Amino acid sequence: MQIKEIIVVEGKDDTTAIKRAVQADTIETNGSAISEETLKRIQHAQDKRGVIVFTDPDYPGRRIRSIIEEHVKGVKHAFLPKAKTIAKNGKGLGIEHAADEDIREALQHVYTPNEVEPTTDDITLEDLMTAHLIGHPRAKTRRDRLGEILNIGATNGKQLHKRLKMFQISEKQFGAAIAQLDQEENDA
């Protein structure tokens, strides 16, 4: 599988994992303190071939996504759930620990956020509360699973609403994901 866009990852081990799974070029941020020079390289890559941000499913990874998104418009995003990025010994977390097939699947389900005005079809904060995604004892667990189902990554309560809008998740998609989530909980 060959990827046209340049994939932005956090470090060398992530690059190794990506190149093991697919044919692609990468840019490494070398952690969450992204330099101006790295941001310029990412912008140049976006202008020439496009960029896919593929960071770890943790706070530093979300921070890197946010910084890149703020400085480089129109980047695409690939996500892996935390469970698929845990080291075999259980002592590490990151893209570098993911199985090749999981990396390929994440790259097949890349999201491109559109910067458009919100439609009347938007999911409201009340919808999130009703779905027990905020303000509920199981909210974090439900948000994490929702991120997996919709392939938009894990978020905190404040960022979920923004992420749903950013990826233009429709009420229909949201409703189907919540129905799946509820069914999984009932079956457990």
QUIWOGI-V181899 format. One record per backbone hydrogen bond with DSSP energy under -0.5 kcal/mol. CO is the residue of the C=O (numbers start at 0). NH is the residue of the N-H. Records with the same first field share a line. If there is no record, write none. Layout:
CO=NH ; NH
This chain:
0=22
1=3
5=51
6=8 ; 26
7=53
8=28
9=29 ; 30
10=14
11=15
12=16
13=17
14=18
15=19
16=20
17=21
21=23
22=2
24=6
26=8
31=33
34=38
35=39
36=40
37=41
38=42
39=43
40=44
41=45
42=46
43=47
44=48 ; 49
49=5
50=75
51=7 ; 53
52=77
55=57
57=61
58=62
59=63
60=64
61=65
62=66
63=67
64=68
65=69
66=70
67=71
70=72
71=74
74=112
75=52
76=110
80=83
81=84
82=85
84=93
86=89
91=86
93=96
94=97
98=102
99=103
100=104
101=105
102=106
103=107
104=107 ; 108
105=108
106=109
110=76 ; 112
113=115
118=121
123=127
124=128
125=129
126=130
127=132 ; 133
128=131
135=138
137=141
138=142
139=143
140=144
141=145
142=146
143=147
144=148
145=149
146=150 ; 151 ; 152
155=159
156=160
157=161
158=162
159=163
160=164
161=165
162=166
163=168
164=167
165=113
167=169
169=173
170=174
171=175
172=176
173=177
174=178
175=179
176=180
177=181
178=182
179=183
180=184
181=185
182=186
183=187
